[in-house]
């Protein structure tokens, strides 16, 4: 009984729930039914997550097994420290694409530097999200308006899908400056030398997933497609690998490039040793003579020179290897067991009979031997075991280079996660705290970066699977992480023959749901300017790809500009009495207005951008009504007022008073009245200028005008001029 009390008391404390959100749902796991349901849900999500995570890592430009690293701890940490119980966190398509877009300009995809930058990017994203959550700044995500997100998401889905075409067709092309150029080059290459076994494998994966989805959506169609194509690849020898010696390549250019590659490999360790010596000399010089000594400056200059030389060697080696891997060969077997020859695709001798495969150089051994690949690409060997704890490499210059991309990924990733969490919370009637979710997502990225993860976020498809499977608490995500651990420890050999074409098919199937033309059309119907924002964001994201942040930034800027434009000229209505007894827009309903009293309704907040517009409208009314004595400002629509708006009203009231016109206010909200009281305007004008309702203001005006004015005043008696056909209520 005492133990039970100790378990329940912390859960009741709001401070503890904020610090450790998981204590709110952990006691519920005592219910065996909830525990079993969450276990099944976690297992179901893991069956989807494992192949998806590897596919998304490939999309991010990383070796596929880094997707498993990103699926290891982030789901668990996000579930423990986030506010949503059903949100499934891990690698997602959009964040993976943005990761590749951020890193490809500064490093070769898949290389050691690229991987290190991806892990650093996860750390930056996590720190930024965590800081926003601690500072309660989740509202910043509101700057990403719905039309911007809709336009970006549709464009990103197309970019993601088309980025996988080379893996579907089994071709290799150099990435161009713009994504659409790369796509065109891929199509041209596929028309020339498509790898049919790869294409057939992709078609098989598509067929399995589509058919199973139609037969029964609860079946793990992705896992089944992965399993079937992996077995098929193993049984048919889909990956054809053989070792070759350099003298088997008649082309002297190939031999020269390979020789240069080996020479550069030898030089880089030598530069590392020289750099270590130079740094030691610098430290010794500084200790003896200080930083300002000429010898210390010379030592620092020597280090900088060596670093530049080393960086040039590394870039040259990476470029040479990339060039070699893009070259295609025909293999002609040797006679009677003699070594065969590898000829460039266009240089096959007349009468020579090749084996029918197109071969590529995959790796270059330390001894100069070459590993050749003449079949389809597979995942290959995956390091067994969970990733070890290691601090990401922190280089200030790299951090500054990645900062803008990290902020964009943080906001886009979080917006995707919180949208999913809120949608599920509506169904489960649970509360979602945006700032707590930021903390959870931030911690998941920070902890993930310590275990070699790249940036992650909430997944719509896996969250839907989690919820459909009946997940009640965040324990389902804990189970998912444990299943990934089991996979990393014991099941990785089973994934060796998994075709990369299958992973590409998985990605393309996953992003089909992101294409939503109806959402763009809906935005256009709701507000044409929002439709323009969605279309412009969509078009520019496609045009700027792979620089995705540019499309988003232009979209956000355009949305803000159009919002300011709309609020600069809000609706200003001159009111008169409608036949139904209410006060309506005289122009819309064709109603006569009063010569002595003008009732003006302002439908918007008064701030610096629209004060002149409001003032002009009042002045226009004064100009066309020489007998005007009263201006009644109907302020029901004025939600906020700033210093510029308050100053304008004060001066306008004074000028009208000098012209014999009294300006009064009706229906002002508390926050507006409070602003007038703080500035003293309420006291200067007097309480008799402020009324709760329009009728009270009119009664006062009729009383001061005298002469039984209200008897035939259009603001009291209906005086239609010409009723506009099809007029709508204002």
Beta strands, then each sheet from edge to edge (+ up, - down):
strand 1: 88-90
strand 2: 241-244
strand 3: 329-332
strand 4: 341-344
strand 5: 358-364
strand 6: 370-373
strand 7: 457-459
strand 8: 571-577
strand 9: 583-585
strand 10: 597-603
strand 11: 630-634
strand 12: 662-666
strand 13: 690-691
sheet 1: 1+ 7-
sheet 2: 2+ 6- 5+ 3- 4+
sheet 3: 9+ 8- 10+ 11+ 12+ 13+
end
